[in-house]
């Protein structure tokens, strides 16, 4: 008679944690950084359609690393939760903390009850009326949630990117400066730029290899916008702005979107938020 297979609960949880961490570490990094006028999302992502960064609600954004199908299902669930709560109660009742807690419960239940945990790590960011009221929530595969100050780094070599940001980041940076600090941190550990002349100037990731978006507190309603095309290249220093308009790129990143004919204002599709500076951003 064969004995049934047995593993202690501690060993099972340890194996699941190791499995999830390995899956997440194989992904490319994402950095979420606060700046003077809001929150900046920077992801190493050459894809033009599989986004790592998205909009959840008026002033709430989402970033993720890991298995795309898993974090995309979580993003859609977050959009639905925010819409239902805002419609049922009040738009002010939809906060980053509420959505982060819902994600934490879902991830925790999956981690403990299912054989395979989700190989994802998430960041829910909410922009406030002042820099002090900005919120960054980091959620791990086991449902743990942490309120992070200033910046969050996920996936890939997160420890190395975090160390680089600690050295060069400081509170109150402008959009262009914050973007360049974040891109340099991601480029320092990216396999795309390591020992390659194709990684842009001085081994830096190029606009085509990045997905960039902002939550701008100066916008009255929908704070989320993607920064792409010539606006992104100008902010990175790859394309010089006009001599009489050195801040043209930043104004383009915060410019109002153009609504398609026949579309009521404010009723854009959350899955395809407005872009600025050209076509949709990139993702992986």
PLY file of the C-alpha trace (Angstrom):
ply
format ascii 1.0
element vertex 284
property float x
property float y
property float z
element edge 283
property int vertex1
property int vertex2
end_header
0.00 0.00 0.00
1.48 3.33 -1.07
1.44 6.23 1.37
-0.31 9.44 0.19
1.92 12.37 -0.67
2.23 14.84 2.19
3.82 18.29 2.47
3.53 20.64 5.40
1.57 23.86 4.99
4.77 25.80 5.59
6.56 23.98 2.77
3.62 24.47 0.39
3.55 28.23 1.02
7.32 28.45 0.63
7.17 26.63 -2.71
4.36 28.87 -3.96
6.27 32.00 -2.95
9.41 30.84 -4.72
7.43 29.95 -7.84
5.75 33.37 -7.99
8.97 35.30 -7.31
10.80 33.50 -10.12
8.02 34.30 -12.57
7.94 37.97 -11.61
11.73 38.38 -11.69
11.82 37.24 -15.34
9.76 40.28 -16.35
11.06 43.72 -17.25
10.96 46.38 -14.57
8.38 49.10 -13.97
9.01 52.25 -11.93
6.27 54.48 -10.50
7.70 57.82 -9.38
6.12 60.92 -7.86
6.99 64.32 -9.36
5.97 67.92 -8.72
2.64 67.75 -10.56
1.59 64.15 -10.00
2.68 60.55 -10.51
4.83 59.20 -13.36
4.70 55.61 -14.68
7.76 54.28 -16.55
7.84 50.74 -17.94
10.39 49.02 -20.14
8.05 47.67 -22.78
8.56 47.45 -26.56
5.01 46.23 -27.27
2.52 48.66 -28.78
-0.59 46.84 -27.56
0.13 44.83 -24.38
0.16 47.56 -21.75
1.69 47.33 -18.30
0.26 50.71 -17.29
-3.36 51.78 -17.36
-6.15 53.88 -15.90
-8.52 52.61 -13.21
-10.56 55.74 -12.44
-10.48 59.54 -12.54
-7.30 60.03 -10.50
-6.19 56.43 -10.04
-3.66 54.56 -12.16
-2.43 50.97 -12.35
0.94 49.39 -13.13
1.92 45.72 -13.09
4.64 43.21 -13.89
4.51 39.46 -14.33
2.16 37.28 -16.36
0.15 39.54 -18.68
-3.07 37.52 -18.77
-3.26 37.50 -14.97
-2.61 41.18 -14.28
-4.83 42.24 -17.18
-7.76 40.36 -15.63
-7.03 42.17 -12.35
-6.92 45.55 -14.11
-10.31 44.95 -15.73
-11.76 43.87 -12.39
-10.41 47.07 -10.82
-12.05 49.22 -13.50
-15.38 47.47 -12.93
-15.12 47.84 -9.16
-14.37 51.56 -9.47
-17.20 52.18 -11.94
-19.79 50.31 -9.87
-18.74 51.99 -6.62
-18.68 55.46 -8.19
-22.11 54.94 -9.76
-23.70 53.37 -6.66
-22.35 55.86 -4.13
-20.24 58.86 -5.11
-17.17 59.39 -7.26
-15.32 60.61 -4.15
-15.84 57.16 -2.60
-13.57 55.58 -5.22
-10.07 55.76 -3.76
-6.78 53.99 -4.36
-6.95 52.47 -0.88
-10.33 50.83 -1.60
-9.09 49.29 -4.84
-5.77 48.22 -3.29
-7.62 46.46 -0.45
-9.84 44.64 -2.96
-6.76 43.50 -4.91
-5.09 42.37 -1.67
-8.08 40.21 -0.74
-8.24 38.66 -4.20
-4.51 37.92 -4.42
-4.46 36.56 -0.86
-7.34 34.18 -1.58
-5.71 32.95 -4.79
-2.37 32.42 -3.05
-3.81 30.36 -0.19
-6.63 28.48 -1.93
-5.38 27.71 -5.43
-2.57 25.39 -6.45
-0.86 28.02 -8.60
-0.49 31.61 -7.31
-0.68 34.62 -9.60
2.76 35.61 -10.91
2.07 39.34 -10.62
3.07 42.40 -8.67
0.88 45.52 -8.79
0.99 49.20 -8.00
-2.16 51.26 -7.47
-1.37 54.99 -7.56
-3.69 57.85 -6.67
-2.85 61.49 -7.29
-4.06 63.98 -4.69
-4.60 67.72 -4.59
-1.10 68.21 -3.13
2.14 66.20 -3.44
1.79 65.15 0.21
-1.57 63.49 -0.53
-0.31 61.28 -3.39
-0.61 57.56 -2.61
1.39 54.62 -3.97
0.23 51.12 -2.94
2.40 48.13 -3.77
0.74 44.71 -3.83
2.60 41.41 -4.00
1.48 37.99 -5.22
0.44 36.82 -1.70
-1.90 39.76 -1.06
0.48 41.88 0.99
-0.08 45.62 0.55
2.35 48.40 1.45
1.94 52.18 1.23
5.19 53.33 -0.38
6.58 56.89 -0.27
8.03 58.66 -3.32
8.49 55.68 -5.70
7.80 52.00 -6.33
9.89 49.58 -8.43
8.61 46.14 -9.48
9.84 43.19 -11.52
13.20 42.36 -13.06
16.13 43.56 -10.95
13.96 45.66 -8.66
16.58 45.95 -5.91
19.19 47.42 -8.26
16.71 49.90 -9.77
15.53 50.91 -6.28
19.13 51.54 -5.19
19.74 53.74 -8.23
16.58 55.76 -7.55
17.51 56.24 -3.89
20.76 57.86 -5.01
19.36 60.18 -7.67
15.68 60.81 -6.85
14.53 63.71 -4.70
11.11 65.11 -3.95
9.82 67.91 -6.18
11.42 66.94 -9.50
9.80 68.24 -12.68
8.33 65.83 -15.22
11.36 65.81 -17.52
13.86 65.38 -14.68
11.82 62.63 -13.00
11.48 60.80 -16.31
15.19 60.92 -17.03
16.06 59.73 -13.51
13.66 56.81 -13.85
14.82 55.87 -17.35
18.47 55.90 -16.28
17.63 53.61 -13.37
15.81 51.14 -15.64
18.53 51.35 -18.30
21.26 50.51 -15.79
19.90 46.97 -15.33
18.15 46.38 -18.65
19.51 43.48 -20.76
18.56 45.52 -23.84
21.13 48.23 -23.12
23.84 46.11 -21.47
26.85 46.05 -23.79
24.77 47.08 -26.78
25.06 50.09 -29.04
21.36 49.80 -29.93
20.10 50.94 -26.54
20.17 54.64 -27.32
22.69 57.24 -26.27
25.05 56.07 -23.54
23.23 52.75 -23.27
19.89 54.35 -22.37
16.48 52.97 -23.24
14.83 54.81 -26.13
11.28 56.10 -26.49
10.41 53.06 -28.64
11.38 50.74 -25.76
9.36 52.56 -23.10
5.77 52.96 -21.99
5.24 56.24 -20.13
2.12 57.74 -18.58
1.25 60.36 -15.95
-1.40 61.13 -13.38
-1.50 64.92 -13.54
-3.11 66.64 -10.53
-3.71 69.78 -12.64
-6.35 68.07 -14.75
-9.87 68.69 -13.41
-11.30 65.21 -14.07
-9.39 62.37 -15.73
-5.80 62.72 -14.57
-4.35 59.80 -16.54
-2.62 60.41 -19.86
-0.07 58.50 -21.88
3.05 60.32 -23.05
4.15 59.07 -26.45
5.67 60.10 -29.76
7.45 63.43 -30.10
6.40 64.57 -26.60
8.18 61.57 -25.05
11.27 61.97 -27.23
11.53 65.63 -26.27
11.26 64.86 -22.56
14.00 62.26 -22.94
16.22 64.75 -24.77
16.21 62.79 -28.04
14.35 65.58 -29.84
15.02 69.25 -29.11
12.00 71.54 -28.51
11.58 74.86 -30.28
13.94 77.61 -28.97
11.01 79.73 -27.75
9.20 76.79 -26.12
11.51 74.79 -23.87
8.54 73.45 -21.90
6.51 72.47 -24.94
6.82 68.76 -24.23
5.50 69.07 -20.71
2.55 71.14 -21.90
1.84 68.52 -24.57
1.86 65.80 -21.92
-0.80 67.72 -19.98
-2.85 69.05 -22.91
-6.59 68.25 -23.07
-7.48 65.30 -25.25
-9.51 65.59 -28.45
-12.89 63.87 -28.21
-14.10 61.92 -31.23
-17.22 63.35 -32.92
-20.38 62.05 -31.30
-18.65 60.95 -28.08
-19.91 62.65 -24.92
-17.07 64.30 -22.95
-15.77 62.23 -20.05
-17.12 58.92 -21.40
-13.89 57.53 -22.84
-13.16 53.82 -22.75
-11.09 53.02 -19.60
-9.34 50.25 -21.52
-8.07 52.78 -24.09
-7.34 56.06 -22.28
-6.41 59.18 -24.17
-2.92 59.51 -25.52
-0.79 62.56 -26.20
2.03 63.20 -28.60
1.15 60.48 -31.12
0.04 56.86 -31.18
-0.57 54.57 -28.20
2.29 53.93 -25.76
4.33 50.76 -25.60
4.10 47.77 -23.31
5.37 44.29 -22.73
0 1
1 2
2 3
3 4
4 5
5 6
6 7
7 8
8 9
9 10
10 11
11 12
12 13
13 14
14 15
15 16
16 17
17 18
18 19
19 20
20 21
21 22
22 23
23 24
24 25
25 26
26 27
27 28
28 29
29 30
30 31
31 32
32 33
33 34
34 35
35 36
36 37
37 38
38 39
39 40
40 41
41 42
42 43
43 44
44 45
45 46
46 47
47 48
48 49
49 50
50 51
51 52
52 53
53 54
54 55
55 56
56 57
57 58
58 59
59 60
60 61
61 62
62 63
63 64
64 65
65 66
66 67
67 68
68 69
69 70
70 71
71 72
72 73
73 74
74 75
75 76
76 77
77 78
78 79
79 80
80 81
81 82
82 83
83 84
84 85
85 86
86 87
87 88
88 89
89 90
90 91
91 92
92 93
93 94
94 95
95 96
96 97
97 98
98 99
99 100
100 101
101 102
102 103
103 104
104 105
105 106
106 107
107 108
108 109
109 110
110 111
111 112
112 113
113 114
114 115
115 116
116 117
117 118
118 119
119 120
120 121
121 122
122 123
123 124
124 125
125 126
126 127
127 128
128 129
129 130
130 131
131 132
132 133
133 134
134 135
135 136
136 137
137 138
138 139
139 140
140 141
141 142
142 143
143 144
144 145
145 146
146 147
147 148
148 149
149 150
150 151
151 152
152 153
153 154
154 155
155 156
156 157
157 158
158 159
159 160
160 161
161 162
162 163
163 164
164 165
165 166
166 167
167 168
168 169
169 170
170 171
171 172
172 173
173 174
174 175
175 176
176 177
177 178
178 179
179 180
180 181
181 182
182 183
183 184
184 185
185 186
186 187
187 188
188 189
189 190
190 191
191 192
192 193
193 194
194 195
195 196
196 197
197 198
198 199
199 200
200 201
201 202
202 203
203 204
204 205
205 206
206 207
207 208
208 209
209 210
210 211
211 212
212 213
213 214
214 215
215 216
216 217
217 218
218 219
219 220
220 221
221 222
222 223
223 224
224 225
225 226
226 227
227 228
228 229
229 230
230 231
231 232
232 233
233 234
234 235
235 236
236 237
237 238
238 239
239 240
240 241
241 242
242 243
243 244
244 245
245 246
246 247
247 248
248 249
249 250
250 251
251 252
252 253
253 254
254 255
255 256
256 257
257 258
258 259
259 260
260 261
261 262
262 263
263 264
264 265
265 266
266 267
267 268
268 269
269 270
270 271
271 272
272 273
273 274
274 275
275 276
276 277
277 278
278 279
279 280
280 281
281 282
282 283
